[in-house]
Amino acid sequence: FEHGGPDIEKSTVAFRLSPDGARVAVTAPGLGLRLWDVATGKVVALWNEHEYAQVLDFDKKSERLAVASTPHTIHIMQPGLREPVQVLTRNP
C-alpha cells in the first residue's frame, strides 16, 4: 500500500476493513484518513482533516464511512466527495 511513510504502523490511530473486503480505511497523524482499494493497493480517497479519528466504521454496503474524530461528532464520508454527506452531533 502507498501509505506515504515507513512509520505508519507506529502512528496508526484507527483502521477498518469494509464489509465487502474491497477497501481499508486508516488514519494516522500527518497522513490524514486514507481509503485504499485492497486489490490495487491504491488510495481511492483522502481526507486530511480526519487524521486523528479514533473510530471508523463502514455501512453495510461499504459505500460510506462513519468517522469519529472528536467527542460527540460523527462525520459520514463518501468516497469521491470532499465534504461529509452528513454530520451527526450530540450535546454532552
C-alpha positions in Angstrom: 0.0 0.0 0.0 1.1 3.5 -0.7 1.0 5.0 2.8 3.5 7.8 2.5 6.0 6.8 5.1 7.7 3.8 6.8 6.3 4.5 10.3 2.6 4.2 9.7 2.4 1.1 11.9 3.8 3.1 14.7 1.4 6.0 14.3 -1.8 4.5 13.1 -4.8 5.7 15.2 -7.6 3.6 13.7 -8.2 1.2 10.8 -11.2 -0.7 9.4 -11.8 -3.2 6.6 -15.0 -2.7 4.7 -17.7 -5.4 5.0 -17.1 -6.4 1.3 -13.4 -6.7 1.9 -12.7 -4.3 -1.0 -11.4 -1.3 0.9 -9.5 -0.5 4.1 -9.6 2.9 5.9 -6.6 4.0 8.0 -6.0 7.2 10.0 -2.5 8.4 11.0 -1.1 11.8 12.2 0.4 13.6 9.2 -1.3 11.2 6.7 -4.9 12.0 7.3 -7.7 9.5 6.7 -6.9 7.3 3.7 -9.2 4.8 2.0 -7.4 2.2 0.0 -8.6 -0.2 -2.7 -7.4 -3.6 -1.3 -7.0 -5.2 -4.8 -4.8 -2.5 -6.2 -3.2 -1.0 -3.1 -4.0 2.5 -4.3 -5.5 5.4 -2.3 -9.1 6.0 -3.6 -10.0 8.8 -1.1 -8.1 11.1 1.3 -9.5 13.4 3.9 -6.7 15.3 5.7 -8.9 16.7 8.4 -9.6 13.3 10.0 -6.0 12.3 10.8 -6.8 11.7 14.5 -10.1 9.8 14.0 -10.3 7.1 16.7 -13.4 5.2 15.4 -14.1 4.2 11.9 -17.0 2.1 10.6 -18.4 1.3 7.2 -22.1 1.0 6.3 -23.4 -2.5 5.4 -23.0 -1.8 1.7 -19.4 -0.5 2.1 -20.4 2.8 0.4 -20.0 5.2 3.3 -17.6 5.6 6.2 -18.5 6.9 9.7 -15.7 8.8 11.2 -15.5 9.9 14.9 -12.6 12.4 15.2 -13.9 14.5 18.1 -16.2 13.7 21.1 -19.9 13.9 20.3 -19.4 14.3 16.5 -19.5 11.7 13.7 -18.9 12.6 10.1 -20.4 10.4 7.4 -17.9 10.3 4.5 -18.4 9.0 0.9 -15.5 8.4 -1.5 -15.5 10.9 -4.3 -16.9 13.7 -2.1 -14.7 16.1 -0.2 -17.2 17.2 2.4 -19.2 14.8 4.7 -22.6 13.8 3.4 -23.9 14.1 7.0 -22.6 15.3 10.3 -24.2 13.8 13.5 -23.7 15.7 16.8 -24.8 15.1 20.3 -24.7 17.5 23.2 -22.9 16.1 26.3 
